């Protein structure tokens, strides 16, 4: 049986089955609930039940105080719903609400995409999953190579398996190691998250996203988070590729386009016959021409700074406020 759970003060809501914890259900729905261990040991996911019935599904090492018990405080990771519930809980609303974490993890899978890209699947311990906002990045440290800042390429709804996109680059020691030496089971340390390139979850404005090459990674995280939240507005994705080969996960984009009524994918390729500056100018003009004409949009750019600057200036000239343009520089 499924029950409706409403959270205050955010007024967010989600559905929870009687077979899962309230924390798991909230995370699956894309909500940024405060938590740490998810196993009943830390108390970070405490919430107060204001109405409705529930039952405990696991014992807790963390001991609630008598005052907390009197106020109907529960650890969300250890409770499942027996009816519709109204709860008071903490949610992360910005990057400042996400604590910095240092987690010892392992490489769970190396998924080769064509000849030039690998998707790293990194598994964190169940007792210490990674909390992050869609669009943020972390520092990955692997023995034998310099640490590397990497954007998360997966939804925050699963902090146990985190994805990263690595592009082949002979001048990049980290990338060379990933392609030539890295194996599953290798230890990796995650330090972070960092960055404020994140989704405005309260906005109902149409969304335009632009990524270039592996800048698709943070944009993929944003899109999967928006899907988990079931946001109602339209989304338009421009993926600019240096060559035809760098739309390396276009199948994901086509699947989103098939499944979502208001999602449109537009692949673009830089003109190799032009100088880079001229190619950037041309593709920025194409993006402007194919975008919604209204200024009331939210714009997300995950591109090298020259392209991002051109696009941002063009949208500002059309009336989009700078406050609604989020940029992460991918070079």
N, C-alpha and C positions, 0 to 999 in steps of 0.2 A: 504494500500500500504506500502511496506517495502523499506527502503532506507539504503544505505551503509554509515557509518560514520567512518572517519579516524581521528586518533588523532596524533598530533605531540607534542613533539619530539619522542615519543615512537614508532610511526608507527603502533600501535595497531589499529584494526578496529573491528566494530561490526555492527549488523543490528538493525534498530529501526523502529517500526511500527508507523503509524500516530496516533495511539490510545494511545501512551505512551510517557512519558517524556524521554528526552535524558539520564537523570541520571538513571532512572529505566532500560532502555535498556542496558546501559553500565554495571550496576551492575549485571543484569541478565546474561550478557556475561562473568562475572567473572573478570571484570576490577576493579582495586583498585583506583577508582576516589575519589578525596578529596571531602568530604561533611560532613554535620553535621545534620541539621534539616530536610532536604529534603522537606521542605514546603515553601521555598521562604523567610525565615526569617533571615538567617544568612550570606549568601553570600559566604560560604565556597566552593560551587561547581561552582564558576564563571569560565567561559571559554571564549575564543575569537573565533568567527566564521571567518574563513579566506575565505571560499567560500561556496555557497549554500543558500537555502531558508529555513526559519523556521517561526514558529508562536508561540506566547505565549498562554499557556493553563490555567494559573492561575495568579492572581495578587500577588505582592510581597511586604512584609513588608520591606525587605531590599531594599534600594534605591541606584541604580547605580549612579555614578558621571557623569557629562556631558562628561568628558574625556573618561570614560569607554564606554558610549553610542556611542561616536564618533569612538571608536576603535572596535565597534561591540562586546562588552563583554556582555555575557548573563549568567543567572543562569540556569544551566542544568536541575534543577528540575522543572523549570517552562516553558520549551520550548519543542516543538516537531518538528520533521523534516518534511519539505515539499519537500525535494529533497535530493540527496546525499550531504554530508557535509564534509568539512575539518575544524577541530577545533584544537585549541591549549589549552591543559588542563593539570592540575597537576594530577599525578598518584603516589601512594605510591609504591616505589620500594624495600623497606626494612622495617624492624621493626622500625627503627629510624624515618620513615616517618609517623607512626601511632601515633596519640596523645593518651596520657593516658586519660581514661574516667571514670567517676563515674556515674552510671545510676541506677535510681530507677525503678525496673522492677517487673513482677509478674510471678508466676508459671502458665503457660497456660495449661499444660497437664503432667500427669505422666503416661508414657507408660511402662507397665510391660512386660519384655521379659523373659519368663520362670520364674523360682523361684528366680534367683540370680541377675538379672539386671533390672534397671529402666532407661529409657531414659527420662531425664528432658527436657521439652520444656519451655523455658523462653521467655516471650514476653516483648520487650522493647517498650517505647512510640514511636508513629510514628514521633513525633517531635524530638526524640533523639535516633535513632537506633545505634547499636553498630558497629563501624568500627574495623576490625581486619584482620589479614592475616591468611590464612588457616594454621593450625598447632600450633597456639598460644594458650595461656591459660589466664584465668582471676581468680580473687578471688571472690567467691560467699559468701555473708553474709546473714544469715537467723537468725532472733531473736531466742534466746534460745540455739544455738549451736555455737561452734567455727567456724570461717571462714574457707573456704576450697578452695585451688587452684584446678581448674578443667580445663582440656583441652576442647576447643570447638570441637564438633563432627559434625559440619555442615558447609556448604559452606558460605564464606563471601558474596555471592551474595544475601543473605537474612539476614540482620542484625536486622530485627524486631523479628524473631523467631530463637533463638539460642538453640542448643541442647547440652546436656551433658550426659555422661554415668556414672551411679553410680552402683558399684558392692556391693552386700550384704557382710557385714563384721561386725561381732559382736563386734570386738575391735575398730571399727570406729564410733565415736559418730555421725558424720555427716551422714554417710550411714544409721545408725540405725534410725535417725530422718526421713530421706527420705523414708525409707521403712515402718515405723510404724506410723508416725504422720503427715507428710507433706500432704497438700491438695492443690488442684488447687485454684488459687486466692491469695495465700500467697505472701506477699511482699518479694522481694529478691533484694539485692544490688549487682550490677556488678562493679568490680573495675579492670581496665586493659585496653588493653591487655598487656601481657608480653611474652618474649621468642623469639628466632630467629630460631625455627624449622619451616622453611617455604619453599615453592616450588621455585625452580629456574625456573622462567617462560620463560627465554630466552634460556634454554638448549634444544637441540634436541636429547640428548643422551637417550638411554633406561633407564628406571627407575626400580629399585628394592626396594620394601618396605617390612619391617619386623615389625610386631606388636606382642606383647604378651598380651593375655587376654584383659583388657579394654584399653590397649595401642592402640587398634583399633580405639579409638575415634579420636585422632589427625590425624591418617592415613586416616580415612574416610573423614575428612575435606580436606586433601590434594587431595584425589582422586576426590571428588566432584568438587573441584576447577579446577583440570586439565580437567575434563569433560566439565565444563562450558567454559573454555578457548579453548576447542577443540584442545588440544595439540596433535601433530601427532605421538609421539614416543610410543613404547611399554611400558606396565606397568606389572610388575610381583609382586604379593602380596603373601607373606608368613604370615599366621596368626598362631602363635604358641599358643596353648591352654594348660593350666595346666591339664584340664580334657576335656572329650568330650563335656561337657555342656558349655564350655566357648567360643565356636564359636557362640556367642549368636545372631549375625546378619549375619549368613552365607548366608541367602536368598538374602541380598543386594549384596554380592560378586558374587553369582551365576547369579543374574540379570545383573550385570556389565559384567560378562564373556559372557553372551548370547548376550548382546547388542553391545559390543565393539569388534572389530576385533582383536585388539592388546592387550587385557587385559587377564591375566591368574591368576587364584586364586589357591593357593596350601595350604590347611589346614594341619597343623602338630600338633601332640599331644606329650607332654613330657612323657617319659617312667617312670611310677610311680614305677617300680621295681628297678630303678637306684637311686643313690644319685642325688641330684639336680645338683651338679657340673658335674657329668657324663652325665646326661640328657641334660644339656646345651651343652656340647661338642658334643654329638651325633646329636642334632638338628642343631647346627651350621654347622656341616659337611654335613648334608642333604641339607641345604640351599646353601652352596657353590657348591655342586655337581649338583644342579638343576638350578643354575643361569647361565646367559650368560657368556661365557668364556672371552669375551673381557673386557679390563680394562676401556674402555670408557663408563662407566655407572654413574648414580647418585644413591646413596644409602641413604635410609631414615630408621632410626631405632627408634622405639618407644617401648622399652623393658626395663626390669630391667638392671642395669648397668653391672652385670656379663655376661649376654647373649650378650648385645650390644657390650661389649668389645671384646668378642671372635669373633663375626661376623666381626666387624670393622678390627681387626687384620688380619683375614683370607683374607678379600678383599684387604687390603693394600699389603699383601704378593703376591697377584696376579697382583698388579700393579695399583689398584684404588687409586688415590691421596686422601690424607686425606681431602683436601679442597672440595671433592665431596661426603663426608660422613656427613650427618646431623643426630644428635643423640638427642633424648629427653629421659631422664631417667624417667620411669614410676613408680619407687618405691622411 
